[in-house]
Amino acid sequence: MVKIRLKRTGKKKKPVYKIVAADSRSPRDGRNIEELGYYDPNFDPIKFSIKIERLKYWLNNGAVPTETVNSLLKREGIKYRLYLERKGKTEEEIKDALQKFQLAKEYRENKRKEKKKKLAEKRRKTKKEEGNKAQGEQETKT
């Protein structure tokens, strides 16, 4: 059985993954049938590229994506595009739907970044308060 999965490359503690079509019996970093793209999680907006035509070919021939690859395809909207194409939508309808998908994705990303900023700000405030308390306790002891 052919699986579409990640093949780890890159340095120690800095992984970069190739998205490959490989026999399910071969090891993770072993022999692969075809390289379909790459995924680099080391950047804030992740770097991701895939050959959609070749991906379609392998999916139509029975290849099964792993959970991780499947989630990447969903996050990038590729699964949605393939779904719309299977439903027989026109190129214009697909383009409009993907544009809406992209806007929703950007909204979620901005919301996540705002939440991260608030959390960092809250941590900074608590560290300052703890530092002030410790300094106040030292002054009272002397």
Residue, then its C-alpha position, 0 to 999 in steps of 0.5 A: m500500500v502506498k502512503i503519502r507521508l513526511k520524510r525527515t531531513g534537516k539538522k538536529k533540532k531543526p527538522v525539515y520534512k519532505i512530503v513523499a509517496a512511499d511504500s507503507r512497509s519502508p522506514r520513515d526516512g527510507r526509500n520513497i517512490e516520489e517526492l511531492g513537496y516539502y514542509d518546514p515548521n521552523f518559520d512562524p508562518i510555516k513554509f509548505s509546498i506541494k505538487i498538487e497534480r502529482l498529489k491528485y494522481w497518487l490519491n486517485n491511485g489509492a495512496v493514503p495520506t498519514e494523519t499529519v500530512n492530512s492535517l497539513l493538507k486541510r490547513e492549507g486548503i488543498k483537501y478543500r480544493l480537491y473536494l470542490e473539484r470532485k463535486g464538479k464546481t467550476e474554476e471560478e466557484i473554486k477560486d471564490a471558495l478558496q478566497k473565503f477559506q484564505l480569509a478565514k485562515e488569516y483571521r484565525e492566524n491573527k486571532r492566535k497571534e493576539k492571544k499569544k501577545k496577551l499571554a506574553e504581556k501577562r507573564r511579563k507583568t507577573k514576573k515584574e510583580e514577583g520581582n517587586k515583592a522579592q525586592g520589598e521583602q529584602e528591604t524589610k529584612t535589612 
